[in-house]
Structures are given as C-alpha cells and as structure tokens.
Amino acid sequence: MRITSKGQVTIPTDIRQRAGLLPNTEVEFEYIDKIVRLKKVKNAAQRGKRLVQNMKGRATVKMTTDDILALTRG
C-alpha cells in the first residue's frame, strides 16, 4: 500500500467492513510509540466542539470580528 502525494491511502474493503467504517464515518489518528492507529470517532456529533476547543487561544492576529468582516467584504 502506498501513500499518495496528498497523504491519502485506501483502506482495504474487508478491513473497512470489519471495522464498520462506512462512507462519511468520522475517524481520528493516534501516534503512540511509533505506531499510527486509525479509529472511529465515538461522539462524532461533538467533533465541532473539540475543534473549537483545540483552536481556542491560538490566534496570532489581534483583530475584531468587525475588522475581519471588513477585510472579507472588500
């Protein structure tokens, strides 16, 4: 199996079926002791909340929402 230049790989059908990985299934990756593990996200509905939590406090530009909107609306 080869990883494409975009970082994509095809999971074999039998493994997808046994793991219950249907189209649009949310998955996550773990890297522990040089092993990469792919697993199904248990609470996919909570994904948005997790993403927001991970991004909180990471902004490097001090702009207000109005400033950002003014930039995007030209």
C-alpha positions in Angstrom: 0.0 0.0 0.0 1.4 3.4 -0.9 0.5 6.8 0.5 -0.3 9.4 -2.3 1.4 12.8 -2.5 -1.8 14.1 -0.8 -1.3 11.8 2.1 -4.2 9.5 1.1 -4.4 5.8 1.4 -7.1 3.3 0.5 -8.3 1.1 3.4 -9.0 -2.4 2.0 -12.7 -3.3 1.8 -12.5 -6.3 4.2 -10.9 -4.1 6.9 -13.4 -1.3 6.4 -16.3 -3.7 6.6 -15.0 -5.5 9.8 -14.3 -2.1 11.4 -17.7 -0.6 10.4 -16.1 2.2 8.5 -18.9 3.3 6.3 -18.7 6.3 3.9 -18.7 9.6 5.9 -17.6 7.9 9.1 -15.6 10.2 11.3 -12.1 8.8 12.2 -9.1 10.1 14.1 -5.5 9.2 14.2 -3.2 8.5 17.1 0.5 8.2 17.2 1.9 6.2 20.1 5.3 4.6 20.3 5.9 4.8 16.5 2.5 3.2 15.8 -0.2 5.0 13.8 -3.7 4.0 14.8 -6.9 4.9 13.0 -10.0 4.7 15.0 -13.7 5.6 14.6 -14.8 8.7 16.5 -17.2 7.7 19.2 -19.0 11.0 19.5 -18.8 12.5 16.0 -21.5 15.0 16.9 -19.1 16.5 19.4 -16.4 17.0 16.7 -17.1 20.7 16.2 -16.8 21.4 19.9 -13.5 19.6 20.1 -12.2 21.5 17.1 -13.2 24.8 18.7 -11.6 23.8 22.0 -8.3 22.9 20.2 -8.2 26.3 18.4 -9.0 28.5 21.4 -6.2 30.8 22.2 -4.2 30.0 19.1 -4.9 33.2 17.1 -1.9 35.3 16.4 -3.7 38.4 14.9 -5.5 40.8 17.2 -8.5 41.7 15.1 -12.1 42.2 16.0 -14.8 40.4 14.2 -15.8 43.6 12.5 -12.2 44.1 11.3 -12.2 40.6 9.8 -15.6 41.1 8.1 -14.4 44.4 6.6 -11.4 42.6 5.1 -13.5 39.8 3.6 -16.1 42.1 2.2 -13.5 44.3 0.5 
